[in-house]
Amino acid sequence: MKTAALARQLRRESAQIEDHPLPRLLRHGIPIVLSTDDPAMFHTTLNEEYANAARMGLREDELARIVEMGFEHAFLPAGGRRQT
């Protein structure tokens, strides 16, 4: 949202958080991981990123699944990941 990348992708002047395709991607089985990327530059926290995901329309169980995917898709050797 802060870089206006979503608006550019949607070919609009501006975009709202509710326009983000994240819920559709998740519901189609695309792995999603939330992070703060560069908190000093974008002035965000991980809590705020999850709150934004909720504003996009994600349910509590979907947010919990994103937390799980953060561990599943972490850049760790296989032995360092949580096994389910």
C-alpha positions as CSV (number, residue, x, y, z in Angstrom):
1,M,0.0,0.0,0.0
2,K,2.8,2.4,0.9
3,T,4.6,1.9,-2.4
4,A,1.4,2.1,-4.5
5,A,2.4,-1.1,-6.1
6,L,-1.1,-2.6,-5.7
7,A,-2.7,0.5,-7.4
8,R,-0.2,0.2,-10.3
9,Q,-1.0,-3.6,-10.6
10,L,-4.7,-2.9,-10.6
11,R,-4.1,0.0,-13.1
12,R,-5.8,2.4,-10.7
13,E,-5.0,5.8,-9.3
14,S,-5.2,4.4,-5.8
15,A,-6.2,1.2,-4.0
16,Q,-7.6,0.2,-0.7
17,I,-6.4,-2.6,1.6
18,E,-9.6,-4.5,0.8
19,D,-8.5,-4.6,-2.9
20,H,-5.5,-6.7,-2.1
21,P,-5.5,-10.2,-3.7
22,L,-4.0,-11.9,-0.6
23,P,-7.3,-13.6,0.5
24,R,-7.9,-15.0,-3.0
25,L,-4.3,-16.3,-3.2
26,L,-4.5,-18.0,0.2
27,R,-7.8,-19.6,-0.6
28,H,-6.4,-20.9,-3.9
29,G,-3.6,-22.7,-2.0
30,I,-0.8,-20.2,-2.6
31,P,1.6,-20.2,0.5
32,I,1.5,-16.8,2.3
33,V,4.0,-15.5,4.8
34,L,3.6,-12.1,6.5
35,S,6.7,-10.1,7.5
36,T,7.6,-6.5,8.2
37,D,10.2,-6.4,5.4
38,D,11.8,-3.1,6.5
39,P,10.0,-1.8,9.6
40,A,12.3,1.3,9.8
41,M,11.3,2.4,6.3
42,F,7.7,1.3,6.3
43,H,6.9,2.0,9.9
44,T,5.0,-1.2,10.5
45,T,5.0,-4.1,12.9
46,L,4.1,-7.7,12.5
47,N,1.0,-7.1,14.6
48,E,0.0,-4.4,12.2
49,E,0.6,-6.7,9.2
50,Y,-1.8,-9.3,10.7
51,A,-4.3,-6.6,11.4
52,N,-4.1,-5.5,7.8
53,A,-4.6,-9.1,6.7
54,A,-7.8,-9.2,8.8
55,R,-9.0,-6.0,7.2
56,M,-8.5,-7.8,3.8
57,G,-11.2,-10.2,5.0
58,L,-9.2,-13.1,6.3
59,R,-10.8,-15.2,9.0
60,E,-9.1,-16.1,12.3
61,D,-8.4,-19.7,11.1
62,E,-6.8,-18.3,7.9
63,L,-4.6,-16.0,10.0
64,A,-3.5,-18.9,12.1
65,R,-2.7,-20.9,9.0
66,I,-0.5,-18.0,7.8
67,V,1.4,-18.2,11.1
68,E,1.9,-21.9,10.5
69,M,3.1,-21.3,7.0
70,G,5.7,-18.9,8.3
71,F,7.4,-21.8,10.0
72,E,6.8,-24.3,7.2
73,H,8.4,-22.0,4.6
74,A,11.1,-20.4,6.7
75,F,14.6,-20.4,5.3
76,L,15.8,-23.1,7.7
77,P,17.3,-26.4,7.1
78,A,14.7,-29.2,7.2
79,G,15.8,-30.3,10.7
80,G,15.2,-26.8,12.0
81,R,11.6,-26.6,11.0
82,R,8.6,-27.7,13.1
83,Q,7.4,-31.1,11.9
84,T,3.6,-31.5,11.6
